[in-house]
C-alpha cells in the first residue's frame, strides 16, 4: 500500500505564521475582555449582560422541553426593576435642578424631590414617580400603597421635564392652592380623596356588613378626578345595597399604576383580614404592556396571564365569586373599536367561566349614544364623551362613567351570587322506570355557612 505524502512547510516559515496567529488571537481576546469590562463597569452594561445570560439559559432550557422556574423569572424581574428605578433616580436628580423655584417648592411640598420621591415599579413594566406624602413603599409584593389616614387632592397639567404631563394626588393643606397656581398646574378641587386606616381610598370598612367584597384594580378603580363618594367602588356599594336591601361593604384597593401582580398580593394581604364573598378584578390594556403596543397585539401577555390566574385560583380554592371586568378605553367608543387584542384576547388567555367575565363596553356604547342624541347634545353642550374625564384631558371614568360601570357590574354580580346561593336543580323529567328521579343535596366546595356573607 502506498503512503500518502503531505506537503510540509519549512520550519523557519511555520514559526512566524504560528506566532502571527497567536498574536491575532491575543488581540481578539484582549479586545473582547476590554469590551466586557467596559460594559460590565456600567449599570446599563451589567443589566445587559445579566439579561443576555438569563435569556441564553432560558433558551437552552426550552430547547430540551423545559421552562424557566418561577423563581428565576421573579429574580429576573426584580433585577430589571432595580436597574430601572436606579436610572430613574439619576434622571430625576438631573432634571430637578432645571426647574424654576416655584416648581421646586411644589415638588418639595409633595415629596416629589429627588431625596423623597417614591420611585417604584408599576404599570406592569415601568417606573412610577409618586409623591411620598401620599404613597409609601411596600416590600410584600405590592411595590407601593396609599398612606393610611391621608387627605389629598388631585392636580393636573403639572409640566415635568421631557414634555410629560403628570397627574398626582397631593396632600391637602392651606399652602397647596397657592403652590399649585405658582407652578402653573391646576387643582381639581372636587377630587379630594381620603384614605382609611387600612390605606385604602374611602371610609373605614364596616366589618359587620352583610355582604363583603373586594375590588382589585388600578387608577380606574381608585378614581381619578372624582370625589370619594363617586368612585366606581362606592357606586357599586350603593347599587348592591339598594338592590339587595342589605348592607354591602367593599374594599377599594385600586391604586394608580397597579397591575395584576400587585393586585394578587393585595388580595392575599387583605382577604384573611376581610374575608370577601366576591372579588371584582378590573383590568386595563396597560396591564400587559404599553397601551398602543397591546392594542396592536404586542406586550407580555403570558406574564400578566400568570398573575391573573393566581388571583382566579385564590378565589376558586376559597369559594369566592370572582368577576373579571376589563375597563373600556375611551377611544374604543369613537371611531374603530380596535378591541381584537384588548380586551378581545382576554377570554382566550385566562381560564375563567364565561358568565364570570363581563365586558361593559356595550353598556358604555349605548349610554354614549343616548347622551349624544339628547337635548344637551343637540344644543352643542357635549364636546367630549361625558362618561370619561375628557374635559380634564384625562381618559378615566367621570362620575357618570363610574355610576354606569357600577350598575353593569352590580347586575352581573347579583346573578352570580344568586347562582352560588341556589341549591342544585333536579331534572324535571322522569327516569326510565317511570318514577321521579332521586334528588340529592350537596355542599359546594368552599361554600360559606348560610349566615356568612
VENLINSUL-V25017 format. One record per residue. BURIAL is 1 if it has 16 or more other C-alpha atoms within 10 Angstrom, else 0. Layout:
BEGIN
burial=BURIAL
burial=BURIAL
END
This chain:
BEGIN
burial=0
burial=0
burial=0
burial=0
burial=0
burial=0
burial=0
burial=0
burial=0
burial=0
burial=0
burial=0
burial=0
burial=0
burial=0
burial=0
burial=0
burial=0
burial=0
burial=0
burial=0
burial=0
burial=0
burial=0
burial=0
burial=0
burial=0
burial=0
burial=0
burial=0
burial=0
burial=0
burial=0
burial=0
burial=0
burial=0
burial=0
burial=0
burial=1
burial=1
burial=0
burial=0
burial=0
burial=0
burial=1
burial=1
burial=1
burial=0
burial=0
burial=1
burial=0
burial=0
burial=0
burial=1
burial=0
burial=0
burial=0
burial=1
burial=0
burial=0
burial=0
burial=0
burial=0
burial=0
burial=0
burial=0
burial=0
burial=0
burial=0
burial=0
burial=0
burial=0
burial=0
burial=0
burial=0
burial=0
burial=0
burial=0
burial=0
burial=1
burial=1
burial=0
burial=1
burial=1
burial=1
burial=0
burial=0
burial=1
burial=1
burial=0
burial=0
burial=1
burial=0
burial=0
burial=0
burial=1
burial=0
burial=0
burial=0
burial=0
burial=0
burial=0
burial=1
burial=1
burial=1
burial=1
burial=1
burial=0
burial=1
burial=1
burial=1
burial=1
burial=1
burial=1
burial=0
burial=0
burial=1
burial=1
burial=1
burial=1
burial=1
burial=1
burial=1
burial=1
burial=1
burial=1
burial=1
burial=1
burial=1
burial=1
burial=1
burial=1
burial=1
burial=1
burial=1
burial=1
burial=0
burial=0
burial=0
burial=0
burial=0
burial=1
burial=1
burial=1
burial=1
burial=1
burial=1
burial=1
burial=1
burial=1
burial=1
burial=1
burial=1
burial=1
burial=1
burial=1
burial=1
burial=1
burial=0
burial=0
burial=0
burial=0
burial=0
burial=0
burial=0
burial=0
burial=1
burial=1
burial=1
burial=1
burial=1
burial=1
burial=0
burial=0
burial=0
burial=1
burial=0
burial=0
burial=1
burial=1
burial=0
burial=0
burial=1
burial=0
burial=1
burial=1
burial=1
burial=1
burial=0
burial=0
burial=1
burial=1
burial=1
burial=1
burial=1
burial=1
burial=0
burial=1
burial=1
burial=1
burial=1
burial=1
burial=1
burial=0
burial=1
burial=0
burial=0
burial=0
burial=0
burial=1
burial=1
burial=1
burial=1
burial=1
burial=1
burial=1
burial=1
burial=1
burial=1
burial=1
burial=1
burial=1
burial=1
burial=1
burial=1
burial=1
burial=1
burial=1
burial=1
burial=1
burial=1
burial=1
burial=1
burial=1
burial=1
burial=1
burial=1
burial=1
burial=1
burial=1
burial=1
burial=0
burial=0
burial=0
burial=0
burial=0
burial=1
burial=1
burial=1
burial=1
burial=1
burial=1
burial=1
burial=1
burial=1
burial=1
burial=1
burial=1
burial=1
burial=1
burial=1
burial=1
burial=1
burial=1
burial=1
burial=1
burial=1
burial=0
burial=0
burial=0
burial=1
burial=0
burial=0
burial=1
burial=1
burial=1
burial=1
burial=1
burial=1
burial=1
burial=1
burial=1
burial=1
burial=1
burial=1
burial=1
burial=1
burial=1
burial=1
burial=1
burial=1
burial=0
burial=0
burial=1
burial=1
burial=0
burial=0
burial=0
burial=1
burial=1
burial=1
burial=0
burial=0
burial=1
burial=1
burial=0
burial=1
burial=1
burial=1
burial=1
burial=1
burial=1
burial=1
burial=1
burial=1
burial=0
burial=0
burial=0
burial=1
burial=1
burial=1
burial=1
burial=1
burial=1
burial=1
burial=1
burial=1
burial=1
burial=1
burial=1
burial=0
burial=0
burial=1
burial=0
burial=0
burial=0
burial=0
burial=0
burial=0
burial=0
burial=0
burial=1
burial=1
burial=0
burial=0
burial=1
burial=0
burial=0
burial=0
burial=0
burial=0
burial=1
burial=0
burial=0
burial=0
burial=1
burial=1
burial=1
burial=1
burial=1
burial=1
burial=0
burial=0
burial=1
burial=1
burial=0
burial=1
burial=1
burial=0
burial=0
burial=1
burial=1
burial=0
burial=0
burial=0
burial=0
burial=0
burial=0
burial=0
burial=0
burial=0
burial=1
burial=0
burial=0
burial=1
burial=1
burial=1
burial=1
burial=1
burial=1
burial=0
burial=0
burial=0
burial=0
burial=1
burial=1
burial=1
burial=1
burial=1
burial=1
burial=1
burial=1
burial=1
burial=1
burial=1
burial=1
burial=1
burial=1
burial=1
burial=1
burial=0
burial=1
burial=1
burial=0
burial=0
burial=1
burial=0
burial=0
burial=0
burial=0
burial=0
burial=0
burial=0
burial=0
burial=0
burial=0
burial=0
burial=0
burial=0
burial=0
burial=0
burial=0
burial=0
burial=0
burial=0
burial=0
burial=0
burial=0
burial=0
burial=0
burial=0
burial=0
burial=0
burial=0
burial=0
burial=0
burial=0
burial=0
burial=0
burial=0
burial=0
burial=0
burial=1
END
